[in-house]
Amino acid sequence: MQTIQKVALVLIIIGAINWGLIGLFDFNLVETLFGTDNVITKIVYVLVGIAGIIDVSLLFNDYE
């Protein structure tokens, strides 16, 4: 796995944890840390989205 894919995977995990907190407790960790309607918050969301696109290729790799 390349370094960029590992970084993307970490961002995806952060996004997944955030969505889990939203679903379970109606608590948005990203907005709590960086504020609502903040540029940094939007950047975090965009980075998580890009990370998801980058790691789509992991579905097609054969690791056997």
N, C-alpha and C positions, 0 to 999 in steps of 0.2 A: 504494500500500500504506500502510495506516495505521500510526502509530507503535506501537500495541499489537501489531499483527501482526508488525512488525519485531522487537520485543523477544521475542515468542513464537518467532519463527523462530530467533533467537540461542539461546534456551533449547533448542529442538529440536536444533539443531546440537550443542550441548554434550552433550545426551543421546545423540545418535547417536555422537559420538566416544567417550563413556563405554562404550556398548554394543560399539563396535568394539574398544576396549581389552580389555573383558571377554572377547569372543569370541576374539581373537587371542592375548592374553597372560595371561588369567585375572587381570587387573589392574583393580580398580575405583577409578577416580580420585576419585570423589565420596567414597567411604568412606575413602580414603587422606587426603584433605584434611580431612574433617570428623569422621571416626571412624565406627565401626559402631554401630548402634542408638542414634544420636544424634538429637536433635530437628532439628538443622540439616540433617542428611542426609535425613531424611524430608521436610522442607520443600522441599529441592531436588528430590527425586523428585516431589512433588506439583506443584510449579511446572512441571516439565517435562511432566507429564501434562496439566495445564491448558493449557499452551502448545500441545500437540498438538491438543487439542479446539478451541482458538481458531483455529488455522490450517487446520482441515479446510475452512473456507470458501474457502481459496485454490484448492482443487480445482475449484470451481464458477465461478471468475472467468474471464472471457474477456479475455486480455491482447493480443489482436491488434489 
